[in-house]
């Protein structure tokens, strides 16, 4: 158990930063994180970069 509330906040911030990075999807073309999930032609899931227009699945 943390000795102070500041230690507890530091622990929570570390977890939040790790989760934030884990959920980001980068465009393989330009590296942007501005990616949208779209429904593909066959009902599958595809992605499109809203920065450069690159699409992939």
Chimera marker file (.cmm) of the C-alpha trace (Angstrom):
<marker_set name="trace">
<marker id="1" x="0.000" y="0.000" z="0.000" r="1" g="1" b="0" radius="0.5"/>
<marker id="2" x="1.371" y="3.463" z="-0.872" r="1" g="1" b="0" radius="0.5"/>
<marker id="3" x="2.595" y="5.604" z="1.994" r="1" g="1" b="0" radius="0.5"/>
<marker id="4" x="0.972" y="8.723" z="0.542" r="1" g="1" b="0" radius="0.5"/>
<marker id="5" x="-1.694" y="9.805" z="-1.914" r="1" g="1" b="0" radius="0.5"/>
<marker id="6" x="1.050" y="11.134" z="-4.219" r="1" g="1" b="0" radius="0.5"/>
<marker id="7" x="2.504" y="7.632" z="-4.589" r="1" g="1" b="0" radius="0.5"/>
<marker id="8" x="-0.968" y="6.318" z="-5.415" r="1" g="1" b="0" radius="0.5"/>
<marker id="9" x="-1.450" y="8.992" z="-8.096" r="1" g="1" b="0" radius="0.5"/>
<marker id="10" x="1.943" y="8.176" z="-9.625" r="1" g="1" b="0" radius="0.5"/>
<marker id="11" x="0.987" y="4.489" z="-9.839" r="1" g="1" b="0" radius="0.5"/>
<marker id="12" x="-2.327" y="5.322" z="-11.522" r="1" g="1" b="0" radius="0.5"/>
<marker id="13" x="-0.659" y="7.661" z="-14.024" r="1" g="1" b="0" radius="0.5"/>
<marker id="14" x="1.819" y="4.938" z="-14.985" r="1" g="1" b="0" radius="0.5"/>
<marker id="15" x="-1.034" y="2.521" z="-15.702" r="1" g="1" b="0" radius="0.5"/>
<marker id="16" x="-2.983" y="5.135" z="-17.688" r="1" g="1" b="0" radius="0.5"/>
<marker id="17" x="0.036" y="5.945" z="-19.867" r="1" g="1" b="0" radius="0.5"/>
<marker id="18" x="0.650" y="2.263" z="-20.591" r="1" g="1" b="0" radius="0.5"/>
<marker id="19" x="-2.979" y="1.633" z="-21.513" r="1" g="1" b="0" radius="0.5"/>
<marker id="20" x="-3.101" y="4.742" z="-23.708" r="1" g="1" b="0" radius="0.5"/>
<marker id="21" x="-0.118" y="3.592" z="-25.733" r="1" g="1" b="0" radius="0.5"/>
<marker id="22" x="-1.419" y="0.044" z="-26.001" r="1" g="1" b="0" radius="0.5"/>
<marker id="23" x="-4.689" y="1.084" z="-27.623" r="1" g="1" b="0" radius="0.5"/>
<marker id="24" x="-3.296" y="3.411" z="-30.276" r="1" g="1" b="0" radius="0.5"/>
<marker id="25" x="-3.180" y="2.198" z="-33.844" r="1" g="1" b="0" radius="0.5"/>
<marker id="26" x="-0.592" y="3.802" z="-36.108" r="1" g="1" b="0" radius="0.5"/>
<marker id="27" x="-0.873" y="4.144" z="-39.873" r="1" g="1" b="0" radius="0.5"/>
<marker id="28" x="1.736" y="1.863" z="-41.475" r="1" g="1" b="0" radius="0.5"/>
<marker id="29" x="2.214" y="4.413" z="-44.258" r="1" g="1" b="0" radius="0.5"/>
<marker id="30" x="2.684" y="7.746" z="-42.472" r="1" g="1" b="0" radius="0.5"/>
<marker id="31" x="2.735" y="6.791" z="-38.751" r="1" g="1" b="0" radius="0.5"/>
<marker id="32" x="-0.247" y="8.972" z="-37.842" r="1" g="1" b="0" radius="0.5"/>
<marker id="33" x="-2.515" y="7.889" z="-34.982" r="1" g="1" b="0" radius="0.5"/>
<marker id="34" x="-5.555" y="9.384" z="-36.752" r="1" g="1" b="0" radius="0.5"/>
<marker id="35" x="-7.030" y="6.052" z="-37.803" r="1" g="1" b="0" radius="0.5"/>
<marker id="36" x="-10.687" y="5.155" z="-38.295" r="1" g="1" b="0" radius="0.5"/>
<marker id="37" x="-12.130" y="1.653" z="-38.181" r="1" g="1" b="0" radius="0.5"/>
<marker id="38" x="-14.479" y="0.947" z="-41.102" r="1" g="1" b="0" radius="0.5"/>
<marker id="39" x="-16.565" y="-1.970" z="-42.303" r="1" g="1" b="0" radius="0.5"/>
<marker id="40" x="-14.868" y="-3.753" z="-45.185" r="1" g="1" b="0" radius="0.5"/>
<marker id="41" x="-16.452" y="-4.989" z="-48.430" r="1" g="1" b="0" radius="0.5"/>
<marker id="42" x="-16.898" y="-8.570" z="-47.165" r="1" g="1" b="0" radius="0.5"/>
<marker id="43" x="-18.107" y="-7.497" z="-43.745" r="1" g="1" b="0" radius="0.5"/>
<marker id="44" x="-14.597" y="-7.609" z="-42.307" r="1" g="1" b="0" radius="0.5"/>
<marker id="45" x="-12.901" y="-4.819" z="-40.430" r="1" g="1" b="0" radius="0.5"/>
<marker id="46" x="-10.631" y="-2.392" z="-42.254" r="1" g="1" b="0" radius="0.5"/>
<marker id="47" x="-8.826" y="0.753" z="-41.196" r="1" g="1" b="0" radius="0.5"/>
<marker id="48" x="-8.257" y="4.072" z="-42.932" r="1" g="1" b="0" radius="0.5"/>
<marker id="49" x="-5.839" y="6.816" z="-41.984" r="1" g="1" b="0" radius="0.5"/>
<marker id="50" x="-7.657" y="10.132" z="-41.888" r="1" g="1" b="0" radius="0.5"/>
<marker id="51" x="-4.350" y="11.985" z="-42.268" r="1" g="1" b="0" radius="0.5"/>
<marker id="52" x="-3.035" y="10.428" z="-45.510" r="1" g="1" b="0" radius="0.5"/>
<marker id="53" x="-5.933" y="8.276" z="-46.787" r="1" g="1" b="0" radius="0.5"/>
<marker id="54" x="-4.043" y="4.959" z="-46.647" r="1" g="1" b="0" radius="0.5"/>
<marker id="55" x="-6.348" y="1.976" z="-46.016" r="1" g="1" b="0" radius="0.5"/>
<marker id="56" x="-5.564" y="-1.556" z="-44.823" r="1" g="1" b="0" radius="0.5"/>
<marker id="57" x="-7.148" y="-4.534" z="-43.111" r="1" g="1" b="0" radius="0.5"/>
<link id1="1" id2="2" r="1" g="1" b="0" radius="0.2"/>
<link id1="2" id2="3" r="1" g="1" b="0" radius="0.2"/>
<link id1="3" id2="4" r="1" g="1" b="0" radius="0.2"/>
<link id1="4" id2="5" r="1" g="1" b="0" radius="0.2"/>
<link id1="5" id2="6" r="1" g="1" b="0" radius="0.2"/>
<link id1="6" id2="7" r="1" g="1" b="0" radius="0.2"/>
<link id1="7" id2="8" r="1" g="1" b="0" radius="0.2"/>
<link id1="8" id2="9" r="1" g="1" b="0" radius="0.2"/>
<link id1="9" id2="10" r="1" g="1" b="0" radius="0.2"/>
<link id1="10" id2="11" r="1" g="1" b="0" radius="0.2"/>
<link id1="11" id2="12" r="1" g="1" b="0" radius="0.2"/>
<link id1="12" id2="13" r="1" g="1" b="0" radius="0.2"/>
<link id1="13" id2="14" r="1" g="1" b="0" radius="0.2"/>
<link id1="14" id2="15" r="1" g="1" b="0" radius="0.2"/>
<link id1="15" id2="16" r="1" g="1" b="0" radius="0.2"/>
<link id1="16" id2="17" r="1" g="1" b="0" radius="0.2"/>
<link id1="17" id2="18" r="1" g="1" b="0" radius="0.2"/>
<link id1="18" id2="19" r="1" g="1" b="0" radius="0.2"/>
<link id1="19" id2="20" r="1" g="1" b="0" radius="0.2"/>
<link id1="20" id2="21" r="1" g="1" b="0" radius="0.2"/>
<link id1="21" id2="22" r="1" g="1" b="0" radius="0.2"/>
<link id1="22" id2="23" r="1" g="1" b="0" radius="0.2"/>
<link id1="23" id2="24" r="1" g="1" b="0" radius="0.2"/>
<link id1="24" id2="25" r="1" g="1" b="0" radius="0.2"/>
<link id1="25" id2="26" r="1" g="1" b="0" radius="0.2"/>
<link id1="26" id2="27" r="1" g="1" b="0" radius="0.2"/>
<link id1="27" id2="28" r="1" g="1" b="0" radius="0.2"/>
<link id1="28" id2="29" r="1" g="1" b="0" radius="0.2"/>
<link id1="29" id2="30" r="1" g="1" b="0" radius="0.2"/>
<link id1="30" id2="31" r="1" g="1" b="0" radius="0.2"/>
<link id1="31" id2="32" r="1" g="1" b="0" radius="0.2"/>
<link id1="32" id2="33" r="1" g="1" b="0" radius="0.2"/>
<link id1="33" id2="34" r="1" g="1" b="0" radius="0.2"/>
<link id1="34" id2="35" r="1" g="1" b="0" radius="0.2"/>
<link id1="35" id2="36" r="1" g="1" b="0" radius="0.2"/>
<link id1="36" id2="37" r="1" g="1" b="0" radius="0.2"/>
<link id1="37" id2="38" r="1" g="1" b="0" radius="0.2"/>
<link id1="38" id2="39" r="1" g="1" b="0" radius="0.2"/>
<link id1="39" id2="40" r="1" g="1" b="0" radius="0.2"/>
<link id1="40" id2="41" r="1" g="1" b="0" radius="0.2"/>
<link id1="41" id2="42" r="1" g="1" b="0" radius="0.2"/>
<link id1="42" id2="43" r="1" g="1" b="0" radius="0.2"/>
<link id1="43" id2="44" r="1" g="1" b="0" radius="0.2"/>
<link id1="44" id2="45" r="1" g="1" b="0" radius="0.2"/>
<link id1="45" id2="46" r="1" g="1" b="0" radius="0.2"/>
<link id1="46" id2="47" r="1" g="1" b="0" radius="0.2"/>
<link id1="47" id2="48" r="1" g="1" b="0" radius="0.2"/>
<link id1="48" id2="49" r="1" g="1" b="0" radius="0.2"/>
<link id1="49" id2="50" r="1" g="1" b="0" radius="0.2"/>
<link id1="50" id2="51" r="1" g="1" b="0" radius="0.2"/>
<link id1="51" id2="52" r="1" g="1" b="0" radius="0.2"/>
<link id1="52" id2="53" r="1" g="1" b="0" radius="0.2"/>
<link id1="53" id2="54" r="1" g="1" b="0" radius="0.2"/>
<link id1="54" id2="55" r="1" g="1" b="0" radius="0.2"/>
<link id1="55" id2="56" r="1" g="1" b="0" radius="0.2"/>
<link id1="56" id2="57" r="1" g="1" b="0" radius="0.2"/>
</marker_set>
